[in-house]
Amino acid sequence: MTRLLPLALGAVLGLALHAPAAEAAARKPASLAIVHARVVTMDEQLHVHDDGTIIIDGGNIVAVGPAGLEKDYATARTIDAQGNIAMPGMVNAHNHIAMMAFRGLGEYRTDDRLRKFFFPLESRMLSRRLINVASRQAAMELAVAGVTTVVDMYYHEDEVAEAVREVGIRGVLGETVINFPVVDAPEPYGGFQYAVDFVERFKDDPLITPAFAPHAPYSVSPQMLARIQQAAERYDVPVLMHLVEPLDEWERVKARFPEAAGFGDELEYLDSTGILSPRLLAAHVLRADDKDIALLKARGVGIAHNPKANTKGHGGLSPALEMMRAGLGVGLGTDGPLSSNQMDIVSIMGYAKRVATIRHPETTTYTPPELVAMATIGGARALKMDDRIGSLEPGKAADVILVDTRSLNMQPLYDVYAAIAYQADAGDIYTTIVNGRVVARDGKVLTIDLDRQQQEWNRVTREVAEFARTLDY
C-alpha cells in the first residue's frame, strides 16, 4: 500500500500538469473576441446582452452571448469594449457617393437646382478619376460613421466598387441605365451593357454585390425595364431604382412612354413590366396609398426611405411608416451628398421619427427599436440580405460597430434603443468592423494611404471649384 501512494500521487499530479494544456486544446480557434460590450443584437427577439461577448472567426460571427463566452475560444485578438455598445453595422440604403465631389455647391439656388446647376457639373466634371477618388472619400466617411453597407447607383460603378472595396466596407452597387448619353455610355441605354459587364466582373466578390440600376420610370422605357428584370433574374442580382419621387412623375411617364397611358396608375404600369419584384430596392416612394402598398408588399419590393433628402428637395413626406407597418422591408438612406449633405445613418433615425410625426400628428409613430431596426436589419431585409447582414447572430457576417456610451450626449443612458436613435451622433462610433476586419478606429480609416488620398482629393476639389464658379448660383 505504501508503495502505491507515490504512484497514485504522481498520477494525480500528472493529470493536474496536463489539464491546462488539454483545456487549451479543447478551446475552439477564433480570430477576434469582443468582450464586456452591451451587445444590441437586433435579432428577431431583440436580445441585448448587458455584459456581452461576440466571437468572430474570419469574416463571420460564430457566437454571441454573455460574459465568459470567450473562455470557450482561443482567440488571436481581443477587444475590450469597456461597457460600450456593440451593434450591427448600419446600412445606408440609397446613395450616389461619387457626388461627394459636388457637396455644398449650388446651395443658394431655390429653383431648378438639378438642371441649372447639378447637370452642368456632371456633364463637365465627371470622369473615371473623379468618381474613383470621390467614392473613396465618401466610403471613408461612411466607414467612420458606422455604415458597413452602402447601396449606390451611379456611373462608372466599377470605379465606385474599387474604391468601396479598398476602404473595406460592403457595397450593393448599381450601374445606371438611362435613356440619354452619360459619361460612361455615349449611346442612350448604353449603361445596360456596361451593367452586364460590371455584374459579370464583381458577381462573386466578398464585399461587392453588383446590381442593375434603371434610373427612374420616366427615364427608362417599359421594354428596357423588362430587359433589365430578365437580366437580373439571369445573374441573380438586385435592381435599384428611384420610384415615385417627383410630384409629376406619373405625368412624365405617360408623356414619354405612350403605352403607359393605358394603365390606371404608375405602379400598375410598372407591374406590367415585371420590374416590381423581390429584387427591386425602390428609393423614395413618396406617394403610395393602401392599394399601392399592398401591391409593393405582394411583389416583395424593398424600400429605401430618405427623409432628409425628401424634405430638403421639396419631394414630400413618405408613407414609410405605413409601408413598414404593412410588413415591407424598409431601410434608411441619405441619398447623394448633394441631396442631404450628410452621409451617416445615425442622424437619420431621429429625423425619420420627426418627419413621421408631422405626417401623423395624432398617431404613435416609430418606436426606438423600430428606428434602430430600420438602420440595420430593416435595410438588410429591404435588400433581401438579412440572412447575411443586419444583426449580430452566429453564421452572419462580422459587420460590427462599437458606440461610445461615455460621451456627454449619450448620458444618461436609460434605454439603449432610445440612446442610439435620439442621442448618438456619428462621432460616438469609434470602431467599425466589416467582414471581421477593423476598417476604422477613433475616426480614422485604417485601410488606405490617407496622405495619398488627401492629395488626390485636393486636386479633384480644386478642379470642381474652378468650374463651379462659372455656373449660375
VOKOL-806307 format. One record per residue (C-alpha): residue in one letter; x, z negated, y negated. Coordinates in pm, 1 decimal. Layout:
  r         u         w         v
  A         X         Z         Y
...
***
This chain:
  r         u         w         v
  M       0.0       0.0       0.0
  T     278.2     -90.7    -237.9
  R     437.5     245.4    -169.2
  L     119.6     435.3    -262.0
  L      71.6     271.1    -601.1
  P     359.8     453.6    -776.8
  L     242.4     782.5    -627.0
  A    -114.3     726.5    -744.0
  L       2.1     617.2   -1086.6
  G     224.5     923.6   -1110.6
  A     -65.9    1149.5   -1020.2
  V    -281.4     993.2   -1291.1
  L      -2.8    1027.6   -1547.0
  G      45.7    1387.0   -1442.3
  L    -319.0    1462.0   -1497.1
  A    -301.6    1298.5   -1838.4
  L       1.9    1503.1   -1931.5
  H    -161.2    1829.1   -1826.6
  A    -506.5    1755.8   -1976.4
  P    -431.3    1873.4   -2335.1
  A    -283.3    2197.3   -2205.8
  A    -581.8    2255.8   -1980.3
  E    -819.5    2170.2   -2262.5
  A    -642.7    2412.9   -2498.2
  A    -651.8    2683.7   -2233.1
  A   -1027.3    2633.7   -2195.1
  R   -1088.6    2688.5   -2565.9
  K   -1211.6    3037.4   -2643.7
  P    -995.6    3250.5   -2873.3
  A   -1128.9    3341.0   -3219.2
  S    -974.5    3481.5   -3533.2
  L   -1139.7    3264.1   -3800.1
  A   -1335.7    2940.3   -3832.7
  I   -1522.4    2838.3   -4148.4
  V   -1578.6    2463.2   -4133.9
  H   -1756.5    2198.2   -4342.5
  A   -1986.8    2455.1   -4503.7
  R   -2350.5    2427.4   -4599.4
  V   -2443.2    2724.8   -4382.2
  V   -2751.9    2912.6   -4501.8
  T   -2811.0    3140.6   -4203.6
  M   -3115.0    3345.1   -4324.6
  D   -3213.7    3379.6   -3960.1
  E   -3579.0    3400.9   -3856.2
  Q   -3621.3    3021.8   -3868.5
  L   -3417.5    2981.7   -4190.0
  H   -3179.1    2736.1   -4027.7
  V   -2948.3    2551.3   -4264.5
  H   -2653.3    2350.7   -4129.3
  D   -2558.9    2095.6   -4395.4
  D   -2215.6    2040.8   -4240.7
  G   -2185.0    2363.4   -4050.4
  T   -1935.5    2587.3   -3878.8
  I   -1907.4    2964.8   -3842.4
  I   -1680.5    3112.2   -3576.3
  I   -1562.7    3470.0   -3622.2
  D   -1367.6    3687.2   -3383.9
  G   -1251.5    4022.2   -3513.4
  G   -1540.2    4174.5   -3706.6
  N   -1819.6    3970.5   -3550.2
  I   -1974.8    3626.3   -3567.6
  V   -1952.1    3457.6   -3229.1
  A   -2105.2    3117.4   -3305.9
  V   -2288.3    2932.1   -3583.9
  G   -2369.8    2562.8   -3563.6
  P   -2295.2    2206.1   -3668.1
  A   -1965.2    2040.8   -3743.3
  G   -1739.2    2010.9   -3439.2
  L   -1830.7    2351.3   -3300.9
  E   -1480.5    2470.2   -3390.2
  K   -1333.8    2237.7   -3125.7
  D   -1451.1    2480.8   -2858.8
  Y   -1238.9    2759.4   -3006.8
  A    -871.7    2828.7   -3053.7
  T    -881.9    2994.7   -3396.5
  A    -597.2    3174.0   -3563.7
  R    -713.8    3064.8   -3909.5
  T    -947.4    2803.2   -4055.6
  I   -1118.0    2797.3   -4396.0
  D   -1241.7    2455.9   -4507.7
  A   -1546.8    2523.9   -4726.1
  Q   -1544.8    2162.7   -4851.4
  G   -1922.6    2138.5   -4858.0
  N   -1980.6    2464.6   -5042.6
  I   -2243.2    2718.8   -4939.4
  A   -2168.6    2981.9   -4675.6
  M   -2431.9    3253.7   -4661.9
  P   -2469.7    3618.1   -4562.1
  G   -2312.4    3875.0   -4790.3
  M   -2560.8    4032.1   -5027.6
  V   -2696.4    4385.8   -5008.3
  N   -2718.5    4596.8   -5324.8
  A   -2989.5    4831.8   -5203.1
  H   -2965.5    5101.2   -5470.8
  N   -2681.6    5219.2   -5690.9
  H   -2478.7    5508.2   -5829.1
  I   -2149.4    5324.3   -5852.2
  A   -1936.1    5606.4   -5996.0
  M   -2145.6    5579.2   -6313.4
  M   -1928.1    5274.5   -6380.0
  A   -1712.7    5509.7   -6587.8
  F   -2002.0    5552.0   -6834.6
  R   -2128.2    5192.5   -6852.2
  G   -2206.6    5073.6   -7204.3
  L   -2231.4    5420.2   -7357.5
  G   -2537.6    5555.3   -7535.0
  E   -2697.8    5213.2   -7560.2
  Y   -2823.1    5276.2   -7914.7
  R   -3048.5    5564.5   -7812.1
  T   -3415.1    5483.2   -7783.3
  D   -3539.7    5830.7   -7684.1
  D   -3442.4    6061.4   -7400.5
  R   -3108.5    5892.3   -7335.4
  L   -3088.2    6059.8   -6996.1
  R   -3095.7    6421.3   -7113.9
  K   -2937.7    6386.9   -7457.1
  F   -2654.1    6157.6   -7364.6
  F   -2604.3    6099.7   -6994.8
  F   -2645.4    6456.6   -6861.1
  P   -2377.0    6590.5   -7102.1
  L   -2144.8    6313.2   -6986.1
  E   -2197.1    6408.2   -6622.9
  S   -2163.5    6780.0   -6690.4
  R   -1836.3    6748.6   -6878.8
  M   -1664.0    6446.8   -6728.2
  L   -1747.0    6424.2   -6357.1
  S   -1464.2    6513.1   -6120.4
  R   -1332.3    6400.0   -5786.0
  R   -1073.4    6182.8   -5958.5
  L   -1321.4    6009.8   -6189.4
  I   -1567.3    5947.3   -5906.0
  N   -1296.6    5800.2   -5683.9
  V   -1142.8    5574.5   -5949.5
  A   -1477.5    5458.9   -6091.1
  S   -1617.1    5392.3   -5743.9
  R   -1315.8    5179.5   -5657.9
  Q   -1358.2    4984.1   -5980.0
  A   -1726.3    4929.3   -5902.9
  A   -1658.4    4830.8   -5542.5
  M   -1412.3    4570.0   -5668.0
  E   -1677.9    4423.9   -5895.8
  L   -1928.0    4422.1   -5611.5
  A   -1682.8    4250.3   -5377.3
  V   -1600.7    3961.9   -5610.0
  A   -1975.2    3919.6   -5677.7
  G   -2054.2    3871.4   -5309.1
  V   -2205.2    4213.3   -5238.5
  T   -2082.2    4308.2   -4893.3
  T   -2304.3    4616.9   -4851.1
  V   -2379.4    4869.8   -5124.1
  V   -2627.9    5156.6   -5099.9
  D   -2520.2    5450.7   -5312.7
  M   -2632.5    5805.6   -5384.9
  Y   -2428.4    6041.0   -5598.9
  Y   -2193.7    6342.5   -5588.5
  H   -1860.8    6383.5   -5405.1
  E   -1978.4    6097.4   -5188.2
  D   -1671.5    6136.3   -4969.6
  E   -1467.4    6011.8   -5266.6
  V   -1707.9    5719.3   -5302.1
  A   -1664.2    5645.3   -4932.6
  E   -1285.3    5645.1   -4955.7
  A   -1297.6    5403.7   -5249.4
  V   -1551.7    5167.7   -5091.6
  R   -1361.0    5164.6   -4764.5
  E   -1031.2    5096.4   -4941.9
  V   -1176.0    4790.8   -5117.1
  G   -1316.9    4686.0   -4780.6
  I   -1689.4    4644.7   -4837.2
  R   -1964.3    4815.7   -4642.2
  G   -2134.6    5127.8   -4779.6
  V   -2453.7    5316.7   -4696.5
  L   -2369.4    5627.2   -4893.3
  G   -2587.2    5932.3   -4954.6
  E   -2468.1    6272.2   -5070.2
  T   -2713.7    6402.0   -5331.2
  V   -2919.7    6713.1   -5262.3
  I   -3083.7    6859.3   -5574.9
  N   -3227.2    7191.0   -5689.1
  F   -2976.4    7274.0   -5961.6
  P   -2596.9    7318.4   -5977.0
  V   -2393.7    6996.2   -5996.3
  V   -2027.6    6900.4   -5991.8
  D   -1982.7    6928.5   -5614.1
  A   -2233.6    7207.3   -5544.4
  P   -2238.0    7516.8   -5772.5
  E   -2549.4    7650.7   -5598.9
  P   -2891.0    7479.1   -5602.2
  Y   -2925.9    7265.6   -5289.1
  G   -2556.2    7316.4   -5215.5
  G   -2544.8    6941.5   -5160.3
  F   -2719.2    6987.1   -4826.6
  Q   -2418.1    7144.8   -4654.4
  Y   -2190.4    6903.5   -4837.3
  A   -2403.6    6621.7   -4695.3
  V   -2382.1    6762.0   -4343.9
  D   -2002.8    6776.8   -4368.8
  F   -1993.3    6425.5   -4514.9
  V   -2212.0    6286.5   -4235.8
  E   -2001.1    6450.1   -3966.4
  R   -1680.8    6310.7   -4119.1
  F   -1795.2    5948.2   -4156.1
  K   -2051.5    5916.4   -3878.8
  D   -1854.2    5665.5   -3671.1
  D   -1675.6    5476.8   -3947.4
  P   -1693.9    5095.4   -3905.6
  L   -1771.4    5037.0   -4274.7
  I   -1935.8    5358.7   -4395.1
  T   -2285.7    5471.4   -4295.9
  P   -2329.2    5826.7   -4429.8
  A   -2672.9    5942.8   -4540.9
  F   -2865.8    6231.7   -4690.1
  A   -2987.9    6170.6   -5045.2
  P   -3257.5    6408.5   -5170.7
  H   -3265.7    6320.9   -5539.2
  A   -3640.1    6288.7   -5604.4
  P   -3974.1    6451.8   -5515.3
  Y   -3970.0    6654.8   -5838.9
  S   -3617.7    6790.8   -5782.7
  V   -3629.8    6878.1   -5411.9
  S   -3875.5    7122.7   -5257.4
  P   -4101.2    7029.8   -4965.8
  Q   -3915.3    7279.0   -4747.8
  M   -3581.8    7114.4   -4826.1
  L   -3727.4    6767.6   -4771.9
  A   -3841.3    6875.4   -4426.0
  R   -3498.4    7022.7   -4355.0
  I   -3325.8    6702.3   -4464.5
  Q   -3552.0    6491.0   -4245.3
  Q   -3475.5    6709.0   -3944.9
  A   -3101.0    6682.5   -4011.0
  A   -3124.7    6305.6   -4049.9
  E   -3300.8    6285.3   -3714.0
  R   -3038.6    6506.7   -3553.0
  Y   -2748.1    6299.5   -3684.5
  D   -2932.2    5964.8   -3663.9
  V   -2857.1    5863.9   -4024.4
  P   -3060.3    5725.3   -4317.3
  V   -3226.8    5912.1   -4602.3
  L   -3206.6    5774.8   -4958.5
  M   -3439.8    5893.1   -5236.7
  H   -3582.0    5793.1   -5574.4
  L   -3957.9    5763.3   -5531.9
  V   -4243.5    5719.6   -5780.8
  E   -4014.2    5639.5   -6072.7
  P   -4104.2    5842.9   -6388.9
  L   -4454.8    5787.5   -6523.4
  D   -4530.7    6159.8   -6499.1
  E   -4364.0    6214.8   -6161.1
  W   -4670.0    6346.9   -5973.7
  E   -4748.7    6592.0   -6256.0
  R   -4389.2    6713.0   -6249.2
  V   -4404.0    6759.0   -5872.2
  K   -4722.0    6968.2   -5892.8
  A   -4585.9    7176.7   -6178.7
  R   -4263.8    7258.0   -5996.2
  F   -4399.5    7295.5   -5641.9
  P   -4749.4    7450.6   -5647.8
  E   -4813.7    7369.5   -5281.4
  A   -4827.4    7001.7   -5378.8
  A   -5147.5    7060.0   -5577.9
  G   -5347.4    7076.6   -5256.1
  F   -5286.3    6707.4   -5186.0
  G   -5470.0    6409.2   -5327.7
  D   -5163.7    6215.5   -5438.1
  E   -4785.6    6212.1   -5424.3
  L   -4738.0    6002.7   -5112.1
  E   -4991.4    6208.5   -4917.0
  Y   -4794.9    6519.4   -5018.3
  L   -4461.6    6364.2   -4921.4
  D   -4603.6    6253.0   -4589.1
  S   -4676.0    6616.4   -4506.3
  T   -4302.1    6695.3   -4529.3
  G   -4208.2    6425.3   -4276.1
  I   -3978.0    6250.3   -4523.5
  L   -4177.3    5926.9   -4507.2
  S   -4022.2    5767.6   -4200.8
  P   -3824.8    5459.7   -4094.1
  R   -3509.6    5645.0   -4200.9
  L   -3615.9    5650.4   -4566.2
  L   -3499.5    5391.6   -4816.1
  A   -3711.8    5457.0   -5125.6
  A   -3575.1    5337.1   -5458.6
  H   -3810.5    5202.7   -5728.0
  V   -4168.2    5288.3   -5611.9
  L   -4313.2    5170.2   -5941.4
  R   -4674.0    5266.3   -5877.1
  A   -4837.6    5214.7   -5539.9
  D   -5190.8    5099.1   -5465.7
  D   -5313.6    4936.7   -5144.7
  K   -5359.2    5274.8   -4976.5
  D   -5008.6    5384.5   -5070.2
  I   -4858.8    5057.5   -4947.7
  A   -5046.6    5089.1   -4618.2
  L   -4904.3    5440.1   -4572.0
  L   -4549.6    5328.6   -4652.3
  K   -4587.5    5041.5   -4406.3
  A   -4727.2    5269.8   -4135.5
  R   -4432.0    5505.9   -4176.2
  G   -4175.9    5223.1   -4176.7
  V   -4029.6    5312.8   -4518.0
  G   -3782.9    5063.8   -4669.7
  I   -3795.7    4971.6   -5038.8
  A   -3514.6    4911.6   -5289.2
  H   -3654.6    4701.8   -5574.6
  N   -3461.1    4737.3   -5903.2
  P   -3634.5    4509.7   -6154.8
  K   -3365.5    4507.4   -6424.6
  A   -3324.4    4884.6   -6425.8
  N   -3700.5    4937.3   -6417.3
  T   -3763.8    4723.8   -6724.1
  K   -3463.6    4847.6   -6921.8
  G   -3569.3    5207.0   -6863.3
  H   -3938.2    5159.6   -6952.4
  G   -4029.5    5250.1   -6595.5
  G   -4277.6    4969.4   -6542.3
  L   -4334.2    4672.5   -6314.4
  S   -4305.6    4749.1   -5945.3
  P   -4558.0    4623.4   -5687.6
  A   -4260.8    4493.7   -5486.9
  L   -4430.6    4160.9   -5422.0
  E   -4733.0    4332.7   -5270.1
  M   -4508.0    4554.0   -5059.2
  M   -4307.6    4258.4   -4930.5
  R   -4618.2    4055.8   -4851.9
  A   -4759.4    4360.7   -4669.0
  G   -4460.9    4349.4   -4435.7
  L   -4237.9    4625.4   -4571.8
  G   -3863.0    4571.3   -4574.4
  V   -3780.9    4510.9   -4942.3
  G   -3428.4    4465.5   -5074.0
  L   -3285.3    4419.3   -5421.9
  G   -3081.1    4676.9   -5610.4
  T   -2931.1    4718.3   -5954.3
  D   -2944.6    5097.6   -5988.8
  G   -2643.1    5257.5   -6156.1
  P   -2431.7    5074.3   -6415.0
  L   -2598.4    5279.8   -6690.0
  S   -2941.1    5156.0   -6586.5
  S   -2893.1    4781.4   -6556.1
  N   -2525.9    4742.4   -6655.3
  Q   -2470.2    4456.6   -6411.7
  M   -2373.8    4513.2   -6050.2
  D   -2430.2    4174.5   -5888.7
  I   -2739.7    4076.8   -5691.8
  V   -2717.8    3706.9   -5778.0
  S   -2869.0    3767.1   -6122.7
  I   -3139.0    3996.8   -5983.3
  M   -3308.2    3726.1   -5774.9
  G   -3435.2    3511.4   -6059.8
  Y   -3514.6    3818.6   -6267.9
  A   -3731.0    3960.0   -5987.6
  K   -3932.4    3637.1   -5993.0
  R   -3985.6    3655.4   -6368.2
  V   -4094.5    4018.5   -6359.7
  A   -4336.2    3946.5   -6074.9
  T   -4486.7    3660.1   -6274.1
  I   -4551.3    3894.4   -6567.2
  R   -4731.9    4131.7   -6332.3
  H   -4920.4    3847.8   -6158.2
  P   -4963.9    3570.3   -6419.0
  E   -5230.1    3392.5   -6215.6
  T   -5063.9    3425.6   -5876.2
  T   -4789.7    3236.7   -5696.8
  T   -4513.3    3492.1   -5662.2
  Y   -4181.9    3478.7   -5476.2
  T   -4062.7    3150.5   -5331.5
  P   -3686.6    3075.0   -5348.9
  P   -3634.0    3152.4   -4977.2
  E   -3810.5    3487.8   -5024.7
  L   -3578.4    3576.4   -5312.9
  V   -3267.1    3488.4   -5113.3
  A   -3411.0    3685.8   -4822.0
  M   -3455.3    3997.3   -5037.3
  A   -3091.8    3967.8   -5145.5
  T   -2970.0    3950.4   -4784.3
  I   -3181.0    4009.3   -4474.8
  G   -3451.2    4192.8   -4674.8
  G   -3204.2    4459.0   -4781.2
  A   -3083.0    4481.6   -4422.7
  R   -3441.2    4527.8   -4298.4
  A   -3507.6    4794.3   -4560.1
  L   -3206.0    4980.7   -4421.2
  K   -3301.5    4913.0   -4056.8
  M   -2963.7    4741.9   -4023.1
  D   -3094.3    4388.1   -3969.8
  D   -2960.5    4392.0   -3615.0
  R   -2611.2    4409.5   -3766.4
  I   -2607.1    4252.5   -4115.1
  G   -2813.9    4028.3   -4342.4
  S   -2797.5    3692.5   -4161.8
  L   -2539.1    3464.3   -4003.7
  E   -2609.1    3486.8   -3630.9
  P   -2395.4    3537.2   -3320.1
  G   -2341.0    3904.3   -3250.0
  K   -2380.5    4017.2   -3610.8
  A   -2109.6    4149.1   -3838.0
  A   -1899.0    3881.8   -4003.2
  D   -2010.6    3951.1   -4360.6
  V   -1996.5    3606.4   -4520.8
  I   -1966.0    3474.6   -4875.0
  L   -1875.5    3126.7   -4998.5
  V   -2052.0    2992.2   -5308.3
  D   -1904.3    2708.0   -5513.6
  T   -2159.4    2427.6   -5546.2
  R   -1934.3    2215.2   -5768.5
  S   -1970.6    2438.2   -6075.2
  L   -2167.3    2287.0   -6363.1
  N   -2451.4    2537.6   -6332.6
  M   -2501.5    2452.3   -5964.2
  Q   -2564.9    2084.1   -6039.2
  P   -2778.0    1910.2   -5934.5
  L   -2838.6    2079.8   -5601.4
  Y   -3166.6    1953.1   -5460.5
  D   -3276.6    2271.5   -5283.5
  V   -3022.6    2521.7   -5157.1
  Y   -3252.0    2826.1   -5189.2
  A   -3359.4    2739.2   -5543.7
  A   -2996.7    2684.5   -5640.6
  I   -2891.9    3024.9   -5506.0
  A   -3189.7    3208.4   -5656.8
  Y   -3202.7    3046.8   -6001.0
  Q   -2882.3    2854.6   -6075.7
  A   -2596.6    3051.6   -5925.6
  D   -2409.5    3325.3   -6104.2
  A   -2166.0    3580.9   -5971.0
  G   -1868.5    3372.3   -6080.2
  D   -1964.3    3099.7   -5833.1
  I   -1877.9    3325.5   -5539.3
  Y   -1516.2    3251.8   -5455.7
  T   -1464.6    3414.0   -5115.5
  T   -1602.8    3739.9   -4976.9
  I   -1551.2    3829.2   -4611.1
  V   -1654.4    4169.2   -4472.9
  N   -1625.3    4256.4   -4106.4
  G   -1419.8    3942.4   -4055.8
  R   -1167.8    4031.7   -4327.4
  V   -1124.5    3837.3   -4651.3
  V   -1151.4    4108.5   -4917.9
  A   -1187.0    3893.2   -5230.0
  R   -1096.6    3538.5   -5325.4
  D   -1120.0    3346.7   -5653.9
  G   -1231.3    3652.8   -5848.4
  K    -955.6    3883.0   -5721.1
  V    -972.5    4169.4   -5473.8
  L    -701.1    4127.5   -5210.7
  T    -707.7    4471.3   -5051.8
  I    -578.1    4713.8   -5313.3
  D    -294.0    4756.2   -5562.4
  L    -456.3    4609.2   -5872.9
  D    -188.7    4731.4   -6116.0
  R    -220.3    5088.9   -5995.2
  Q    -598.9    5074.2   -6014.6
  Q    -581.3    4938.5   -6370.7
  Q    -356.7    5225.5   -6477.9
  E    -586.6    5488.3   -6326.0
  W    -894.4    5316.4   -6468.1
  N    -744.8    5305.1   -6819.2
  R    -673.6    5677.3   -6803.2
  V   -1030.9    5758.2   -6694.7
  T   -1196.1    5542.6   -6960.1
  R    -977.2    5684.3   -7238.9
  E   -1087.5    6036.7   -7146.1
  V   -1453.7    5935.8   -7128.6
  A   -1435.8    5755.1   -7462.4
  E   -1289.1    6061.2   -7635.1
  F   -1570.8    6285.8   -7515.0
  A   -1844.6    6027.6   -7575.2
  R   -1752.6    6019.8   -7944.7
  T   -1869.8    6382.3   -7970.9
  L   -2220.5    6301.8   -7842.0
  D   -2530.2    6211.7   -8041.7
  Y   -2580.1    5835.7   -8044.3
***
